[in-house]
């Protein structure tokens, strides 16, 4: 059974020992100064630990996130460090998990909940759409709902249906939710810290096939930048609504997010060998969306391809195409193309390589951008 949960004010009096343990953990992490090879899983785990150390109202719960540390080990060590009052397992009841988080957030806590797998969140959809997304508006701004719903999503791990959905469009279409999806190790840390600090509910989509990718990252520097922002800036607002130019280029723009960003970068690298310069835009936050950066790139190159693992019909990629078309029509040299997952249920593991966008499909789309004109 899950432990009894205290209110935020009661929690403040019960976390001194856990805070001391967290401080020791953070200090040990900081000892490795300078850039180090870090996985996205480690960056997310460190972000959770740092947020829990910085704010005693932050707590983590979900299926198997406690002693096991989560299916993907993102919450590894948090129960040992902060105790079962602040990181604990729940029953297999996603609607109950989200509903409990809503109540906690209303009462001054900052819950971070894990859905374990993308499609496992569907039983909680009514809670997310009817209450998480609407509470602030329903109360005319009187009630804030600072909660984060972590959802490992996407394919590429050899999983079966219900384990490899790209469900971001459901949440992006729901007014009142922010939707983040990091594509780099550094953004994994930065964006999760920003999501936890937000007073609005955030659906944090984690590309599960990238959990074990490594980048050279200085986590202690990222921590300092977040907790001690430069003068004139505000902590927690660095990535929200700001796309990133992942690779500069001049001939066409590849627009991607989450798990599709590395694929877009690989396609741009391959295109360079053929003499084409492709710019890659990492959307980062689907909601809010950075129209300015995306449109500026497409106006410069005159051509665009949108890449996403999700189905193409009625999707985030559809919305991106519409927004670019509205803002860049007179700058386009060719219709905007899309490379997406096919409009079929997620296939068996042996077939997923044919379903997911790949370098060859992206380069074929680039070739179709009316270069002869």
N, C-alpha and C positions, 0 to 999 in steps of 0.2 A: 504493500500500500504506500501511497505517497505521503510524505510527512505533512504535518499541519503547517500552514503558511501564515506567517505573521504579517501585520501591516507594515508599511514603510517605516513609521515611527518606532514600532517595536523592533523591526529588523536592525535599526541603527544601534540598539543597545545589545544586540546579540552577535555582532560580526567582528568584534575587536580581535579575537583570536584568528578568525579567518582572514581579516585584513592584514594581520601581521604575517601570516603564512603567504598571502598574496604578494606582500611587499618583498619577502625573501625570494619568491619565485621571479618577480619582475627584475629584481637586482641580479639574479643569476643569469637571466636572459640578457640583460644589458651588459654583462661582463664581456660578451663576444662583440666587441665594438668593431665598426667598419662593416662593409658589405660581406655577407656570407651567403652560400647557397641555401635557399629557403624554399620549401614547397608551399603551394597555396594553402594546403591543409594546415601547415604550421602557422602561416600568417593569420589565418582565420582563428585558429586556436589561441594565438597570442593576443589578437584583438579582443576576443571574448574575455580572456584573463585580465587584460589591462583595463577594460571597461568595468569589470566587476571590482577590481581594485580601486578604481577612481571613484566609483559611485556605488554605495551599498544598496541602492534601490534596484540595481540591475540583478536579475536572476535568470537562470537558464533551466528549461525543462522540456520534456518531450519523451518519445519512446526510445529507451536504451541509451539516453544521453548521460546517465549517471556513472555507475561503476564501469560499464563497458566503454564509455567514452564516445558513443555514437557508432553507427555502422561504418562510417568513414573516419572515425576517431577525431572528429573536429572538436569534440568536447572532452577529449582525453585529459585526465588529471584535474578537472575543475571541481569535481566532488571532493577529491582528496584535499585540494587546496582550500576550498571555500566552505565545505561542509554540505550536508544534505538539505539544509534550509535554503541553499541558494543554487544548487544544481542537482536535480533529482529526476527520477524516472516517473512516467505516468502510465496509466492503463492504455490499451490500444483503442483510443477513442478520440480521434482527431477533432471532432466537433467540441467535445468536452475540453480538450487542450486549449483551443482558441477561445472558447467561452470563458474559461477560467482566466486566461490572459487578459481578456477585456475587463473583467472585474478588477483584476489587480492593477491594470493601467489606470482605470478610473479612480482608484484609491491611492495613487501616487507612486506606484512602482513602475519599473521599466523591464517588463518581461521580454526575453528572447526565446522564442519557441522553435523547435525543429520538427519538420514534417517527415523526416527520414528519407522519403522519395517523393518525387514530383506528383505522381498520381495518387499517392496516399493522402494528399491534401483535399481531394474532392469531397469526402464526407464532411469537411469543415467549411465548404464553400458558402453555405447559407449564413453561417456566422460571419465570415469575412465580408460578404457582399452586403448583408443586411445590418450589421452592427459595427464591425471594424471600420468599414469605409464611411459609414454615415453618422457615427456618434457625434463627431465634432459639429457637423452641420445641423444635426437634429437638435442639439442643445444650444444653437446659435452661438457657438464658440465657447460656451461655458465649460465644456468638458473636453480635455485633450486626451489623446489616446497614443501615448508613446510606447508602441510595441513593435517588435521586429519578428516577422515570420520567415525563418530560414527554410528555403526549399532547394535541395540538390536536384538539378534538372538536366535534361538533355541526354543524348546518347553517347556512343563511343566507348562503352564499358562492357559490351557483350551481354547486356541485360535483356530481359524480356519485357513485354507490355506491362504497364503499371509501374515500371521502373525507369523508363527512358523517355517520358513525355516532355515536350516543350510547351509548357502551359502558360507562358508569359502573357499571351494575348488576353486571356480571361481577366487577369489582374489589371493589365494596362487599360482595358476597356471600362473598368470599374472606377468611376470618379470617386476621389477621396483616398485613393491608395497611391503611394509612391512605389516605383518598381526599379530596383537596382540590379545590375548584373556585371560583376567585375570580370575582366579578361586577363589580368596580370596579377602576379603575386603581391606587388606593392598596392595595387588597387583593392585586392582582397582585404588587406589590413585597413587601408584608409577608409574605404567605403563602408565596411562593417562598423567601424568606430563612428562614422558619421550617421549611419542608420540608427544606431543605438542612441545617439545624442538627439536625434530628431524628435520633436513633439508630435509628429504625425506618424501614422502607421506606415511601415515600410515592408513590402514583400521583397526579400533579399534572395534573388535567384543565383544559386551557386552552380557553375558548370562542373558537374561531377567528374567528367573525364580529365579536368585540369587540376584536380586535387593534388596529384603527384608531380605536376610540372614544377620545375625549379627555375628561379631567377636569382641573381645576385642582389640581395636586398639588405639594407641596414635597418632592422626592426627597431632598434633603440632610437635611431634618428627619426623614423616615422612616428614613434611614440612621442618624442619630444615636440615634433612639429604639430602634432594633433593637440597635445595637452598644453603647449606653450606657443600658441600661434603668434606670428609676427604682428607688430603693432599695426593697427588699422584693419586687421582681418579677424574673422570669427571662426573659432573651432567648429568643426562639423559641417562646414559649407564648401569645402574645397572641390568636391567632385560632382555634387548635385547639379544636374542640368547642364553639365559641361562635358561635351564630347572631347576626345583626344585625337590628334593626328598621329596615328601609330607609325605611319611611314609616309613621308612626303612624295609627291609625284605630280606629273603635269598632263598626262594623256587621258586618264579616266580615273574615277573615284570608286573604290570599293567600300561600301558601308556595311558594317557588321557589328555584332555585339556578342558578349559572352563567349560561348564555345566556338563560334564561327570566326572570331578575330584571328586566331593562329592560322586557320585555313586560308583566310584572306591574305595574310602576310606571306604565307607560302606561295600563294598564287602570284602575288606581286613580285616575289623573288624569281619565280619561274618566268614571268613576263619580261623581267629585266634582261634575261638571257636572250630574249627575242627582240629586244630593242624598244620595248614599251615601258613607259614610266607610269606606274599605277600608284595613286595615293590611297592609303587605307585609313578610314575613320572608325575609331572605336566609340560607339554610342555611349557606353558606360551606364547612364541612367535612361531607361526607356521612358519613365515618367518621373520628373519632368524631362522633356525632350529638348535637346539643344539644336533648334532650327538654324541658328546663326552660323555655327561652325560647319554643319553639314552643307547648308546652302552655299556658303562661301567657297567650299571646296568644289562643289559641282559647277558653280559659275566659272570657276577658274579652269576646270578641265573640260567642261561641256558634255561629259558622258558619265554614266553612273550604273553600277550594278549593286543591288542589295542582296546580302547573303544572310541566311538564317536556317537553322535546323528545323524549325517549326513548319507545319503545313503552310502552303502558300495562300490558300483561300482564306479571306477575312482574317488576316494576320497582322502582326506588327510590321512585317515587311511590306504589306499592302499600304499601311498607314504611312510608312516612310516614303514610299513611292509617291503617294498623293501629296504629301507635304513638300517634297522636293519639286514635283511638277508644278504646284501652285506658286512656288517662290522662284523657280529657275526656268520657266517655260521658254523665255526668249534667249536663254543661254545654251539650250540643249542642241547638240548636233545629232542626236539619235534618241529614240525612245529609251526610257529607263528599263533595264532588265532585272530579273530576279533569279536567284539560285536558292532554292529552298528544299526542305523535305517534301516528299510526294504526298498527295492527299489520300493517304491510306493509313490504317493503323500501323503503329510501329512494328517493324518486321522481326523475325527471328534473328538471333545473334549472327548467324552465318550470312545473313543478307543485309545487315545494317550498313555495310560499306557501299552498297548500291543505293541506299536510301539517303544517306547523309551527303550534304554538299561536299564536293572534293575539288581539288585543284583543277582537274581536267574540265569539269563542268563549269567552273568559274571562267577559265580561259576560253571555253567555247562561247560563253555569254559575252565576254569582252570582244571576241572576234566578230560578234554579231552586232556591234555598235556602229555600223554604217561607216567604216573607215574609208571606203572607196569614194565617198562624197567629199 
